[in-house]
Amino acid sequence: MPRNLEDILDQVVNTPLVKVRSLTSPDYSLLAKLEWKNPFDSIKARPAVWMIRDAVAKGMISGKDSIIIEPTSGNTGIALAGIAKTVGFQLEIVIPQNVSQETKDLLRSLGAKLLETDDDLCPRVGVGTDQSIALAESMVKGQSQNYYMPNQYDNDSNFLSHYESTGPEIWRDTKGEVTHFIAGVGTGGTLTGVGKYLKEKNPRVKVFGVQPEKNHHLQGLRNLDESSKPALFLRREELVDEWFTISDKAAFGWVTIMAEKEHLLVGPSSGAMMAASQELYERGERGTIVAIFGDSGRKYRSVYRKFNVLLDNQFEDLLRGV
Ligand SMILES: Cc1ncc(COP(=O)(O)O)c(C=O)c1O
């Protein structure tokens, strides 16, 4: 493995687990895993490093002539772009046009070439519906020599990154007391990787998946009726005990609460995790609940402005703490 990839790997672990006071009672302890403390500011640093390390080991990527191409709604692209810059290969990202302008600007500033498609927010999966994935696949087929597509939707290194890092961190940091795990679904890597690890440690741990409603604005998450389930997720979907479907309104409402009560600038998907945690609390579940906060609100100023989630001066104030 190139030395600089090892250096990145060293930093992609041990994100903090913090107590969310707004939704904690003596018998319900909600812990948020702040994944934006990873390099490149999101949970996707983990699968990105695992997938590239695997591709280097298998000789699929060599040097400057290698072009990585990947369909993504943003965070995987940003992590791959950061790695590409550090390790030295080219990157092309196939991205739905509706992702936030800040995400696209950031990707371009990191040197990635963007190919936009009219997928909604998350690359769709399934014959006849996907734009981003089909375009990336056709480019790889056309010029197979230099192109490599990690394909987070089907690559077991994505699952393994969470099975080998996120899951063990949660088990260690809760001293084995975790009873419920909540995460969103994009590729299903987080839910299945962490879910498998925690259930191996304690089969009584319950795993909850969070999906947004149809026509949503929660970047990074997928509604499973709008798009087929990714192959990676299908391999282990039985690990999810139950699903929550969360509206934009509920998720954005919690983004505002988290800003005002916890002084945290969270991303839309973290708002969805909070809404799911609240439903869990209200129906009487108790224990030590761990929820994934996949990214911060840094990239969503325009989204939060459009949906009246945060005032500009609130946003500026919180940005300093991210
Ligand atoms: C911002 C964000 N993106 C993606 C995901 C999940 O990604 P995946 O299912 O691809 O592991 C999460 C998980 O909660 C998330 O918060």
The ligand as a MOL file (V3000), in Angstrom:
LIG
                    3D

  0  0  0     0  0            999 V3000
M  V30 BEGIN CTAB
M  V30 COUNTS 16 16 0 0 0
M  V30 BEGIN ATOM
M  V30 1 C -24.6780 11.2770 5.0210 0
M  V30 2 C -24.8040 9.7910 4.9580 0
M  V30 3 N -24.5500 9.1900 3.8230 0
M  V30 4 C -24.6590 7.8360 3.7250 0
M  V30 5 C -25.0460 7.0560 4.7950 0
M  V30 6 C -25.1990 5.5790 4.6700 0
M  V30 7 O -24.4330 5.1430 3.6670 0
M  V30 8 P -24.3270 3.6660 3.2030 0
M  V30 9 O -25.6490 3.0150 3.2740 0
M  V30 10 O -23.8430 3.8360 1.8080 0
M  V30 11 O -23.3160 2.9920 4.0700 0
M  V30 12 C -25.3010 7.6190 5.9630 0
M  V30 13 C -25.6690 6.7570 7.1000 0
M  V30 14 O -26.3580 7.0750 8.0180 0
M  V30 15 C -25.2030 9.0250 6.0520 0
M  V30 16 O -25.5090 9.6400 7.1920 0
M  V30 END ATOM
M  V30 BEGIN BOND
M  V30 1 1 1 2
M  V30 2 1 2 3
M  V30 3 2 2 15
M  V30 4 2 3 4
M  V30 5 1 4 5
M  V30 6 1 5 6
M  V30 7 2 5 12
M  V30 8 1 6 7
M  V30 9 1 7 8
M  V30 10 2 8 9
M  V30 11 1 8 10
M  V30 12 1 8 11
M  V30 13 1 12 13
M  V30 14 1 12 15
M  V30 15 2 13 14
M  V30 16 1 15 16
M  V30 END BOND
M  V30 END CTAB
M  END
